Amino acid sequence: MKKIDAHAHVGYFGSWCDVGLSAEEMVASMRQYDIEKSIISYPDNAVTCAAVKSHPEKLAGLAWIDPNKGEAAVAEFERLTREEGLQGLKLHPLFNAYTANDSVVYPLMDVARAAHLPVFIHSGHPPFSLPWSIGQLAEQYPDVRIVMIHMGHGHGVYIQAAIDTAMKYDNIWLENSGMPMHTKTLEAYRRVGKDRIFWGSDAPFHHYAVEILRTEVSGLAENELEDVFYNNIHAFMGW
């Protein structure tokens, strides 16, 4: 079954993480696991841009922006999307220490709205990246498409909150990388909407085989798996 990876990373993450993938290593793994394309990001956007330029048919990039940088953040986001061809905004409230619903995020959301670009937001870790905060941001920007990365991540309460929040706001989509409860992928497909959940790997933090299997055993029928693995994100990105 062909796949598009809705959430992955090139580059090296040090400290406690100590994981990394080069663009070449990622593309080799993608061929092994029948992944047609991956949406990637990295804190240093130059790494993302270089990877996309080296493999434009396999990799699509998001601009990882820290909104705490103010006007410089807005200028960087605009440059990366207009001049470098990156296809959306990546926000990581935990990594960069802000809450998703903080007004510091609004200038970037304004740019995303004007440019009709999607916003991918890390979720699942208190106090910065809880699903409820992302829901409040979605309410503030109902015309911006928001992807809740990890759909609550590893905590059952946050996973349920991700589903419940996405049910409340129809401009929220869910991505399931690193989310350990295979049954919640099925629940999201049934309750949130068959077109509003994506498969992702979060490589190199998680192994492709593990992330694929967790979705495969979720209880979805084959045609439904095709939606989660490929059709939904393909339509969402307009490819």
Disulfide bonds with the S-S distance in Angstrom:
none
